[in-house]
Amino acid sequence: MLFSNKIDRACAYCVHSTELNSNVLLCARKGVVMADSKCIKFKYDPCKRIPLKPKAQGFEKYTDEDFKL
């Protein structure tokens, strides 16, 4: 969940980090770090978390008759 209490610590989701490129971040505390690294000063920023896209529904099981009024 986006606002779950059980968040994996990663610099990619930390308030103190800024993205330099896709895998490298600039941390205000540690300097240049990798996105999956972590430290004791981690503070979660929910705006940096990108939720997973929902899976597409399987409409194959329906026929044209199911959609007629």
N, C-alpha and C positions, 0 to 999 in steps of 0.2 A: 504494500500500500504506500501511497505517497506520503502520508503523515503518520506512519506507523512508529511505534516506540522502538521497534527492533530494526535499526538502521545499521548497515555495514559501514564501518569507518573507512572512508576513502577521501583523499584530498580533492577529488573531483567534486564532492558535495560539501566542501567546507567553506565557511564564510571568509576565511583568510586567504583563499586561493583565487587566482585569476588565470584564465586559459591563455597560453601562448600559442600552442597548436593542438592538434587532436590528442596527443598523448603526454604533453609536457605542460606543467603549470608553474606559475610564479607564486610562491607562498610568502606572505608577509612575515612569517616566523622563521621559515627554514630556507628560503631562497628558491632556486629552481629544483622542482621535484617531479616525479612521474605521477600520472593520474591515479594509479592504484596504490600509491604509498599512503602511509597514515602516521599520525603522531599524537601525542597526549593533549595537544591544544585544539583538537578537532571540535568544531562547533557546526552543527548541521544547518544548511541553508536549503529549504525546500524548493526554492526557485531554480536551483541548479540541477535538480533531478528531473530527467526526462522520462515520463512514464512509458511503459511498453505499449505498443499498439495492440488493440484487442484482435483476437483471431477472427477471421471471416467466418460467417455462418455457413453451414453446409446446406445449401438450398437444393442439392441434387435429389433429396428424398421427397420433394414436393413435385406435384404435376401441375399442368395448366388448370386442371379442374379445381385445385385448391385455391386459386386466385380469382375465380369467377364468382360474381354475386348472384 
